[in-house]
């Protein structure tokens, strides 16, 4: 009995010790391919009917996200403390759509007024006329579940007393597929002042491998990292070198680099084609994380079993490490002197 008592005391001390010594690597390791896969198998299932903005599929998606954040202990980030930013937006055909952004928020400690915004789009393109469902597992189920796991890692750290110094807003924007409307709505009607928004990390399609990287799939495209802030680029590079070791491909930093899409070669223009654009145009430095397009892009064949989950885990951990440094470093990221926001003309 006595020995057992000693043993349990020792175990108690040991567990307290490890608790206090948890490192960023431990939190990053809470991001697992198993959990990413579990979330995605629900989020990109037929039940969600392609998650088109303004449809029942979108309602299912936003409630799924709300339930997740509630059960994970992440607060709502909207003005009234709810998880939803209600909006009416107009699509390219002039139709008005009632839609919702989903916001989850972790308040920072000593620099709480400064906010990092992580984005991915919750919507996709719905159901085809012939009834085939566009599940959008990669686009952008992959970015959505990555954000869910990053939020969980930050919550775990906060519960151990390692909360972020700056605040983190997990902003799931909608109506991206209708023309980046949810992110435009947010930056036109920000819940947290844009002047205090230190950076945007935008995740849109990170679960697949494109035809250029079939031989060496451990890569990711980063777009925009050094355009407004050299600091952001350096933080991102260091996070990758210290913890993850992916090959970072910067070829699409140049919007004129050609890509083969929809049956023809054209300028990629990715810098303007996802939700980070509305942050950039407000002079907020941003990184767009992207795997490139593939044959299932915007097709009913963009499905869960084609996702490379081990790679999704690695890429998600890279974004987590980058976010961690941005919110915990002493100095706010600085903008390049005389740095100009490129316009979308
Ligand atoms: Zn997308």
Boltz pocket constraint, residues with backbone or C-beta under 6 A from the ligand:
constraints:
  - pocket:
      binder: B
      contacts: [[A, 121], [A, 139], [A, 140], [A, 176], [A, 204], [A, 205]]
      max_distance: 6.0
